[in-house]
Amino acid sequence: MSQALERPEGCWAWVVLLASLVTHGLTLGFPTCIGIFFTDLQRDFQASNSETSWFPSIQTAMLHAGGPLCSILVGCFGCRVTVMLGGLLACLGMVASSFCRTLGQLYLTAGFITGLGMSFSFQSSITVLGFYFTRRRALANALASMGVSLGITLWPLLSRYLLEELGWRGTFLVFGGVFLHCCVSGAIMRPVATSMAPETRKGLPPPSKTPAPVCPAACSRAIQRHLAFDILRHNTGYRVYTLGVMWMIVGFGLPHIFLVPYAIRHGVDEHRAALLISIIGFSNIFLRPMAGLMAGRRDFAGHRKYLFSLAALLNGLTNLVCTVSADFRVLVGYCLVYSVSMSGIGALLFQVLMDIVPMDQFSRALGLFTVLESISILIAPPLAGFFLDISDNNFSYVFYMSSFFLISAALFMGGSFCALRKKERQGRQAEGEGAITEAALEQTLTVEGTDGSKKQVYTEIMYVTSL
């Protein structure tokens, strides 16, 4: 990894972009197919909805919470090794899960180990694009995000076919082999000639001859370096956005897990039920890049956070459709409208964070943001499963719950950002008026005396009524 092999913006950069696209599809696209196995897992383990829901929640939470650890590994070993390590961990977790006899074992293998492996591969594949692309970085990230949509489209179809042929244990075993393709993608991500070494070592202190600090002090510095609690305390916009997204995420991911069981319970064929998730993914192949290009326009630069709140509001209102009807044609229409709001949320989620936090603090702010986000991801599916258990599998409560969190979060963020903007505008206006008034009161008019030897000072009074 210390040898420089490739240069930025070269021909190999597009090969790395393709590898990153594949990694996105394998990792971020995978959790959307878990709902297809929900009924089989519940039946085989004789578990409640709440107990079964812990499996996808742990996996998705680890996918987001592994960011700080991933950044440490990238700094020590580089993106190439970290992506390959993530592929091995994801493979190991899925293979081991095919032999599980209890739900607790499934939580550890397919939940914790596979989720952590997917986190290493996914977040390292994002980082490596920053090394390979400078002028076309926005385009590279937009194209790589299409891999998520492809994964959402293909994973449910593959899962439904393998589940019928091999059962869930055989399917998980095959998935272990599929995740090894992350190792192939990682092998393609060669180190960059000029930007890899300096950027990965940026911020590391020089070697010191003094004894190593005690463990608590070292841990405190590491936490402060990768988790921006100071920004959370002092940046009001970051605090509002983080709390709003945490609240929103509780309801955002529920349709991906419970839409297929909901459709099957209301008489929709299993193949057509699995097709619903693929419709969402296929629509996002086209909608997500369009949303990203629109969000990147300068015309929307000052309004992205309001557009994000609007997308969350539309997403919450859309989920109410499932409480009215479970007809397949209605659900297809729901998936299409849901895809529009979902693509807006996906395109704006990190862009708004970049607008709120200075770029020199973005990596630290992102680390804390993803960790707090993972807490919401962890508790959301079990909470929805609890409502299913106490309501005798009435899925309407799940979609009511999803709508409540999305709509309330959208209103909170939109109202808070409007209030902050108004307060900031009033503060600037008050500062301007104060500066003008102070200058006016201190302004003096010097008048020379008639004898030419003495000057008289007269204070000029100015009344400021408006700015």
N, C-alpha and C positions, 0 to 999 in steps of 0.2 A: 504493500500500500504506500510505501514511501517513495516508489519510483513513479515519476510523472509519465503517463502514457498518452493522454488525450488532451486536446485543447478545447476551450469553450467555444460554442457556436460552430463547431466543426460538424463533419458528416456523421460521426459517431453519436453526436448529441441526439439525433433523431432516432437512432436505434435505442438509446437510453430512454427516450420519451415513450417509445413503444413498450419497453419493458416496464416502465412506470405505469402505463395504462393497464397492462395485464395485472400488475400487482394491485392496483386500485380495485379492479374487478374481482380479484380473488379474495381480497380482505374486506373492504367496505361493503361489497355486494353480498357477502355470505350470510350475515345475520338476518337478511330479509326472507330467507327460505326456511328459517327455523319453525315458523308457524305450520308448515306442511307436516312436520313430525310431532306436532303438539299432541294430537289425539292419540297417536300410537304410543308415545312416551307415557302419557297419562294412564293409558290402559295397562301397559306392561309393568309399570312400577306401582300401580294401584295408588296413585297420588292425586291430590286435589289440584285445582287450577292454580292456586297460589304457590304450592310446592313446585309444580312443573314450571311455572313462570320464572323461578329463580335461575334456571339454566340459561335462557337467552339474555336475561338481565345481567348476570355475571359476565358472560362473554362480551356483550356490547360495552359494559362498563370498563372492562379491562382494555378493550380496543381503544378507548379514549384516555384512560387514566395512565397508560404506560408512557405517555409523552416525556415527562422529565427523565425517567430512566433511559428511554431511547436516546434522548439528547446526550446523556452522559456516555452511552456506548458509541454514538457517532463521533463524539469528541475524542474518544480513546482509540477506536478501531476503524473508523470510517464508515461510510454508508454501505459499501459493498458487503462487508462482513456482517453488519447489523441486519441487512435485508435477508441474507442467507441464514443467519441465526434465527430470525423470525420464522422463516419457512420451515426450518427443522422443528422448532417448538410447536408450530401449528400442526405439522404432520404428526408429531409424537402425541399431542393431545387428542387428535381425532382417532388415531389408531388405538390408543389406550381406552378411549371412550366406548369403542365397539365391544369391549369385554366387561364393561361395568355391570354390576349387579344391584347397585343402589343408586338413588338419586344423588346422594352425597358424593359418591365417586364420579358421577357425571359432572357435578359442579366443579370438581377439581380438574378433571381432564379436559373435557370439551369446553368448559366454562373458563376457568382461570388460565390454564396452560395455553390452550388454543387462542384465547383472547389476547393474552400477552404477546404471543408470537405474531398474531396479525397486527398488533400495534407496532411492533418493531419493524415489520416489513412495510407497512403503510406509511408511517411517518418518516422513515428513512428514504423511501422513494419520493416523497415530497421534497425533502432536503436536497437530494442529489440533483434535482432539476434546477435549484438555485445556483449550483456550481456550474452546470453545463450551459445554462441560458442566462444571458444578461439583458440584451436588447429585446428578445422575444419571450421574456419570462411570463408575461401575462397570457400570451397565446399558448405557451407550453402547459401552464397550469389548467387552462380551459380545456385543452385537448386531453390531458391526463384525466380530468374529471369525467370525461365520457366513459372511462373504464368502469366507473361506479354504476352508470346507467346500463352498460352492457352486462355487468354482473347481476344487477337486479333483474334483468330480463332473462338471463340464461340459467342462473342458479335454481329458481323454482321449477323450471321445466326439467332440468337434469335430476333434481331431487324427486320429483313426482315419478319419473320413469324408474329410477334406481330403487325407490321405496317399494314399488310394485314387484320388481324383479328380485331384489335381494333383502328386503326388510330394512329397518332402520340401522341395525348393527352392520350389515354388509355395506350399506350406503355410507356410514361413517368411516368404515375401513377404506372405501374407495376415495372418500374425501381427503383422507390422509395422504394418499398418493397425489391427488390434485394439488394440494398445498405445497408439494415439493417443487412445483413450477415456480414458486417464489424464489427458490434457490437458483434456478436457471436465470430468472430475471435479475437477481442480485449479481450473478457472475458477469452479466453483461455490463454492469455499472462500474466501469473502470475508473480509477482516480483521474482527476483533471490536472493538467500540467501546471497551471498558474494559480488556480483559485482554491484547490482542495486543501492544501496544507495550511495556507495562512488563515483561511476562514474557520477551519476546524479547531485551530489552536487559539483563535482570538478570545481574549478574556481570561486565559489561563495565567496564573501568576508564575514568574520565573522561579527556577529551583532555588531553594534557600538552604543555607548551611545550618540554620537553627534547627533544634529538635522539632519533630512533628507535633502539631497542636493536639490537645486532648480531643477525644471523640465527640463530646457534646459541642465544643466550639466548631469543629470541622463540619458536623452535621448542620449546625445553625447557619454557617456560611453557605453550605450547599443548598439548603432550603431557600435562603434569601436570594441565591443566584438564579435558581430555576423557578421559584414560585414568588410572584410579585405581590406579596401582602402589603407592601408599602404603597403600591399603586392603588390597591383596593381601598386603602384608608384615605388617600388624598385626592384621587381622581373620581369626582362624583359621577361623571358620565360612564366610566368603566364600572363603577359599583352598580349603577342602575341597569346597565346592559347585562352584566354578569348575573345579577339576581333575576332579571326578566327572562334570560335564556334558561337558567336553571329551572324556573317555574314552567316555562314553555315546554322544555324537553320531557317533562313528566307525561305530557299528553301527546307529544309529537310522534313518538315511535310506536304507539300502541296499535294503530291499524296494520302495520307491517307484521305484527305477531298474531293478532286476533282476527284479521279479515278472513283468512282462509277457514279457520274453525267456525266462524260465524256463518259463512256462506254454506259450508257443508251441513251445519246443523239445520239450516232452513231449506234443505232439499236440493241445493246446487250440486251438480256432479263434481267429483273430486278433481278431474282434469280441468274442468272449467273454473273451479275455485282457484287452483294453482295458477291458471292463466291470468287471473286478476292482478297478481303481483307482477307478472311479466308485462302486463299492459302499462303499469306504472313505470317500470324500468324502460320500456321501449319508448314511451312518450318523453322521458327525461333525456334520452339520447339527443333529441332535437331541442327540447325546451331549455335544458340546463346551459348549453353554450350560448343560446340566444339571450337568456337572462343574464349570463355573465358579461356579454358584450354590452347590453343595455346598462348594466350596473357600472361598467367602466367608463361610460360617457361623462364628460365634464359637466353636462347639463344637470346630472343627477348627483353630483359630488356632495352638495350640501343637504341632500334629501334622502340619502340611502337609509338612514336609520328609521325614517318614517315609512319608506317603502318596505323595509323589513317588518315593521309592525303591521303594515297593511297585509303583507303576505301571511303572517301568522294569524291575523284575524280571519282572512279568507279560508285558511286551512281549518281553523276551528269551526267556522260556519259550515264548511263542506262536510265535516264528519257527522253533522246532524242528519244528513241524507240517509245514513245507514240506520237511524232510529225509526225511519218512516217505512222503508221497504227493503226487502232482501231479494227482490227479483233480480235475475242475472243482468238484464238490460239496464236496470237502474244502477246496479253496482258497477257496470262498465262505464256508464256516464260519470259516476262518482269518482272512479279511478282517473278518468281523463281530467276532471276539474281539480282533483287532488294533486295531480302531477304538476299543474300550473303553479299552485301555491308552494308545493314542495320544491320545485326548481328555483323559485324566487328565494326561499329560505336558504337553500343550499348555496346559491350564488352570492348571497349577501352576508352570510353568517360571519365569515372571517374578514370580509371587506369592511364591514361596519366597525369591527374591532380595530382594524388598521386606521380608520378615520378617527377613532376615539383616543387611541394610545399612540404616542410617538414611535416611529419605527425603530429607534435605538433601544426601546423598552419592549418591543413587540414580542420577542421570543419569551421573555419572562412572563409577560401578561398572558400569552397563549398557554404557557404551562399551567398556570393557576386556573385559567378559564376551562381547560379540558378536564382537569382534575375535579373541579366543582361540577362540571357538566356530567361527569361519570357518576356522581352521587345520585343525581336525578334519574339517570338511565338505570341505575341499580335498583331503585325502589319502585319505579313505575310499573313494570309488569307484575311483580308480586301484589302490588296494591290493586291492580285491575283484576288479578286472579282472586283476590279476597272478595271483591264485589261480586264476581261470578259465583263464588261458593255460597255466599249468603243470599243470593237472589235466584238460586236454582238455575244457573247457567243462562241468565237473561243478558245477552250481549249488548242490549241497548244501554245498560249502565256503563259499559266500557266506553262506548262512543260518546255518551253524555259526559263522562269523566274527561275524555280527551278534549272535547269541545270546551269544557269549562276552563281547563288549564291554559289552552291556547288563546281563547278569547280574553280571559282575564290578564294573561301576560302581555298580549298585544295592547290592551287598553292601558296597562300600567306603564309599559315602555313608551308608547306614543304620548300619553299625558305627561310623563316625567320629562321626556326630551323637550316637549313644548314648554313646560315650566322652566327648565334649565335655560332654554334659548331665550325666553322672555326675561329671566333674571339676569342673564349675561348681557342682553341688550340694554336693560335698565342700568346695569352697573357701568357699562361703557358710556351711556348717556350722562349718568351722574358724574363720572370722572371728567368727562369733557366739559360739563357745565362748571364743575368745581375749578378746573384749571383755568377756564376763561374768566370766571369771577375773581379768582385769586390774582390773575394777571391784571385784571381791570382795577382792582383795589390798590395794587402796588404800583400801577402806572403813574408816573409823575410828569409834570410839565415844568420844565426849567425855563424861567424867564429872566433874561439879563436885565439888571437895573439900569437906570438912566445914566448913572455916572460911569458905568462900565466896569466898576470895581467889585460889585457885589451881585450875587444871584439869589433870586427868591424862588422857593419851591412851592408849587401849588399842586394839590392832589386832585387828579381828575377822576370823577366818579362816573361809573358806567353801570347802568341797570341792564341785567341780562334776563330776558323773559323766556327765551326759548333758544334751542340749539339749531 
